[in-house]
Amino acid sequence: MAENVKVEFTIEPFVDGALPTYVNAALEALNALGITPDIGPFGTAFTTTTDKVGAAVAAVMSAAYANGATYVTVDSGTDA
């Protein structure tokens, strides 16, 4: 049975104001997978299942780096 996993990520470089292209690309990649991200002031979080988390994290990182990100930090844990 698949467990829920909460993933939090930040994408650098940080830019004040509107979200940069690399962040929007990562958000669009999640939306394309049917995952709704929770956008915060210093990072973004989403919840998915263990069988989908790898594809979701890969999509975030691929989209971010393809659009100019210099660093992506990912942290996750299962809902206990």
C-alpha positions as CSV (number, residue, x, y, z in Angstrom):
1,M,0.0,0.0,0.0
2,A,1.3,3.4,-0.9
3,E,2.0,5.9,1.9
4,N,1.8,9.6,1.6
5,V,5.0,11.5,1.3
6,K,5.4,15.2,1.9
7,V,8.1,16.9,-0.2
8,E,9.5,20.4,0.4
9,F,11.8,22.0,-2.1
10,T,13.6,25.3,-2.7
11,I,15.1,26.5,-6.0
12,E,17.9,29.0,-6.3
13,P,18.9,31.6,-7.1
14,F,16.4,33.4,-5.0
15,V,14.7,36.4,-6.6
16,D,12.5,39.0,-4.9
17,G,9.1,39.7,-6.6
18,A,7.6,37.5,-9.3
19,L,8.5,33.9,-9.5
20,P,11.3,33.2,-11.9
21,T,11.0,31.0,-15.0
22,Y,12.7,28.1,-13.3
23,V,10.3,28.1,-10.4
24,N,7.2,28.4,-12.6
25,A,8.5,25.5,-14.8
26,A,8.8,23.3,-11.7
27,L,5.3,24.2,-10.6
28,E,4.0,23.4,-14.1
29,A,5.7,20.1,-14.0
30,L,3.9,19.2,-10.8
31,N,0.6,20.4,-12.1
32,A,1.1,18.2,-15.2
33,L,1.4,15.2,-12.9
34,G,-1.9,16.1,-11.1
35,I,-0.1,17.4,-8.0
36,T,-1.1,20.7,-6.5
37,P,1.9,22.5,-4.9
38,D,1.7,24.7,-1.8
39,I,3.8,27.7,-2.6
40,G,5.5,29.4,0.4
41,P,7.7,32.5,0.7
42,F,10.9,30.5,0.8
43,G,10.0,27.2,-0.7
44,T,7.3,24.9,-2.0
45,A,5.7,21.7,-0.7
46,F,3.5,19.0,-2.1
47,T,2.2,15.6,-1.0
48,T,2.0,12.5,-3.1
49,T,2.3,8.8,-2.7
50,T,5.4,6.7,-2.4
51,D,4.8,5.2,-5.8
52,K,4.8,8.7,-7.5
53,V,7.3,10.6,-5.4
54,G,10.3,9.7,-7.5
55,A,8.7,10.9,-10.8
56,A,7.5,14.1,-9.1
57,V,10.9,15.0,-7.6
58,A,12.6,14.2,-11.0
59,A,10.1,16.4,-12.8
60,V,10.7,19.3,-10.4
61,M,14.5,19.1,-10.7
62,S,14.5,18.5,-14.5
63,A,12.2,21.5,-15.1
64,A,14.1,23.8,-12.7
65,Y,17.5,23.1,-14.1
66,A,16.4,23.2,-17.7
67,N,15.1,26.7,-17.1
68,G,18.1,28.2,-15.3
69,A,18.1,27.1,-11.7
70,T,21.5,26.8,-10.1
71,Y,20.6,24.7,-7.0
72,V,17.6,22.7,-5.9
73,T,17.2,21.5,-2.3
74,V,14.7,18.7,-1.6
75,D,13.5,17.4,1.8
76,S,10.8,14.8,2.4
77,G,9.2,12.5,4.9
78,T,6.3,10.1,5.2
79,D,3.1,11.2,7.0
80,A,3.3,9.3,10.3
